[in-house]
């Protein structure tokens, strides 16, 4: 199997609460996977462990065959800037920066000169239907436009994996559907894998496969590969 990202026997506790109880999950190249479950099921903890934001208490996480959970914080932080992209529920754009600089920010943090980073960032505005929005600040964008800027920011470094945590949770149904379609299309077009945490079956339906998490365990796999 052409695995890009894999978690093996992932376990995580918060006090007496078991957030993950020995989870195994693997994501293929170019695959879009939805992780579904109710609040408190462990789905966000799973995402955080896979993305190197949080270390599991036990188990392993591998990116392209390299173990990342054993890395130090500095190494994992660099990994999150270069090999991973992130889309959050509320976008988390910097309000003082224009859209093009919000998109360029991961490149600049990685050492790319500002003019070159902004030039690369602008290339994403056409494909995502954001022409003319380059110099607008987040407060001048609609919710859907802001999330498309966040998608561009997640993809601008050409990551191996994009993580999306409730990416349509703050949008109305139609805007959310369009945003999710663009997110899946854009990640696949750039040969990235996509992991989406959601409680919305309509969002999950846009993905290739759904993983259902309850009480820290995977209950079911649905879709083309499971």
C-alpha positions in Angstrom: 0.0 0.0 0.0 1.3 3.4 -0.9 1.1 5.0 2.5 1.9 8.7 3.0 0.9 8.9 6.7 0.3 6.1 9.2 -0.5 5.9 12.9 0.2 2.6 14.7 -1.4 1.7 18.0 -1.9 5.4 19.0 -2.8 5.9 22.6 -3.5 9.1 24.5 -5.0 9.8 27.9 -5.9 13.1 29.6 -6.0 12.2 33.3 -8.4 9.3 33.6 -10.0 10.0 30.2 -8.9 7.8 27.3 -8.8 9.9 24.2 -7.2 7.3 22.0 -7.2 3.6 22.9 -4.7 2.1 20.4 -5.7 3.4 17.0 -4.3 2.2 13.7 -4.9 4.4 10.6 -3.1 4.8 7.2 -3.6 7.3 4.5 -2.6 6.7 0.9 -1.1 9.2 -1.5 -3.7 11.6 -2.9 -6.4 10.1 -0.7 -9.1 12.2 1.0 -10.1 10.7 4.4 -12.8 12.0 6.7 -12.5 11.3 10.4 -16.0 11.4 11.9 -17.4 11.2 15.4 -19.3 13.1 18.1 -17.7 15.7 20.4 -15.3 14.0 22.7 -14.8 10.9 20.5 -11.1 11.4 20.1 -11.1 12.5 16.4 -9.4 15.9 17.1 -6.8 14.2 19.3 -6.1 11.7 16.5 -5.6 14.6 14.1 -3.3 16.4 16.5 -1.2 13.2 17.0 -1.0 12.5 13.2 0.0 16.2 12.5 2.8 16.2 15.1 1.0 18.9 17.2 0.7 16.5 20.1 2.7 13.4 21.1 0.9 10.2 21.7 1.5 8.5 25.0 2.4 5.3 23.0 2.3 4.2 19.4 4.1 5.6 16.4 3.4 8.1 13.6 5.2 7.7 10.2 5.3 10.3 7.4 6.6 8.8 4.1 8.3 6.1 6.2 10.0 8.5 8.7 8.9 8.3 12.3 7.8 11.7 13.4 6.4 11.3 16.9 9.9 10.7 18.3 11.1 14.0 16.9 11.8 17.0 19.1 9.5 20.0 19.1 11.7 22.0 16.8 11.8 19.2 14.2 8.1 18.7 14.4 7.5 22.4 14.1 9.6 22.6 10.9 7.7 19.6 9.6 4.4 21.3 10.2 5.6 24.4 8.2 6.9 22.4 5.2 5.3 19.0 4.9 1.9 19.6 6.4 -0.8 22.2 5.6 -3.7 23.2 7.9 -7.2 24.5 7.4 -9.1 25.4 10.6 -12.8 26.0 11.3 -12.4 29.8 11.5 -9.6 30.1 9.0 -7.2 31.7 11.6 -6.0 34.3 9.1 -4.0 37.3 10.5 -6.4 40.2 10.3 -3.7 42.8 9.7 -2.3 41.1 6.6 -3.8 41.2 3.1 -4.9 37.9 1.7 -1.8 37.4 -0.4 0.5 37.8 2.6 -1.6 35.4 4.6 -1.1 32.8 1.9 2.6 33.7 1.6 3.3 33.5 5.4 4.3 29.8 5.5 6.8 30.4 2.7 8.2 33.5 4.5 8.5 31.6 7.8 10.5 29.0 5.8 13.0 31.6 4.6 11.6 32.6 1.2 12.0 36.3 0.4 8.8 38.3 0.7 8.4 39.3 -2.9 9.0 35.7 -4.1 6.6 34.3 -1.5 3.9 36.7 -2.5 4.4 35.9 -6.1 4.0 32.2 -5.4 0.9 33.0 -3.2 -0.8 34.9 -6.0 -0.7 31.8 -8.2 -3.4 30.2 -6.0 -6.0 33.0 -6.3 -7.1 32.1 -9.8 -7.6 28.4 -9.3 -9.6 29.0 -6.1 -11.8 31.7 -7.5 -10.2 34.6 -5.6 -9.1 36.8 -8.4 -9.1 40.5 -7.3 -9.0 39.5 -3.6 -5.2 39.5 -3.3 -5.0 42.8 -1.3 -8.1 42.5 0.7 -7.8 41.9 4.4 -9.7 39.1 6.1 -12.3 41.5 7.4 -13.2 42.4 3.8 -13.8 38.8 2.8 -16.9 36.7 3.1 -16.6 33.5 5.2 -16.3 31.3 2.1 -13.6 33.6 0.6 -11.6 33.6 3.8 -11.7 29.8 3.9 -10.5 29.6 0.3 -7.6 31.9 1.4 -6.9 29.4 4.2 -6.9 26.6 1.7 -4.4 28.4 -0.5 -2.2 29.0 2.6 -2.4 25.3 3.5 -1.3 24.3 0.0 1.3 27.0 -0.9 4.2 25.0 0.5 3.2 21.9 -1.6 2.7 19.8 1.5 2.4 16.0 1.6 -0.7 16.1 3.8 -3.4 18.7 4.5 -5.3 18.5 7.8 -8.7 20.2 8.0 -10.5 20.5 11.3 -14.2 21.2 10.7 -13.3 23.3 7.7 -17.0 24.2 6.9 -18.2 24.4 10.4 -18.6 28.2 10.3 -20.2 28.4 6.9 -23.7 28.0 5.6 -24.6 24.8 3.8 -24.2 25.9 0.2 -20.9 27.8 0.9 -19.7 24.8 2.9 -20.4 22.4 0.1 -18.5 24.6 -2.4 -15.6 25.1 0.0 -15.3 21.4 0.6 -15.4 20.6 -3.1 -12.6 23.1 -3.7 -10.5 21.7 -0.8 -10.7 18.2 -2.1 -10.0 19.2 -5.7 -7.1 21.4 -4.8 -5.4 18.9 -2.6 -5.8 16.1 -5.2 -4.5 18.4 -8.0 -1.4 19.0 -6.0 -0.9 15.3 -5.2 -1.4 15.9 -1.5 -3.4 13.7 0.9 -6.3 15.2 2.9 -7.5 14.4 6.4 -10.7 16.1 7.4 -12.1 16.0 11.0 -15.9 16.5 10.9 -19.2 15.6 12.5 -21.0 16.5 9.2 -21.9 13.5 6.9 -22.2 15.9 4.0 -18.5 16.9 4.4 -17.5 13.3 4.9 -19.3 12.3 1.7 -16.9 14.5 -0.3 -14.0 12.4 0.7 -12.8 9.0 -0.6 -13.2 7.2 2.7 -14.7 7.7 6.1 -13.2 6.6 9.4 -15.6 6.6 12.4 -14.2 7.2 15.8 -16.0 6.6 19.1 -14.6 6.7 22.6 -11.0 6.7 21.3 -11.5 3.7 19.0 -12.1 3.2 15.3 -15.5 1.6 14.9 -16.0 1.6 11.1 -14.4 2.3 7.8 -16.6 3.3 4.9 -15.9 4.3 1.3 -13.8 3.2 -1.7 -11.1 1.6 0.4 -12.9 0.2 3.4 
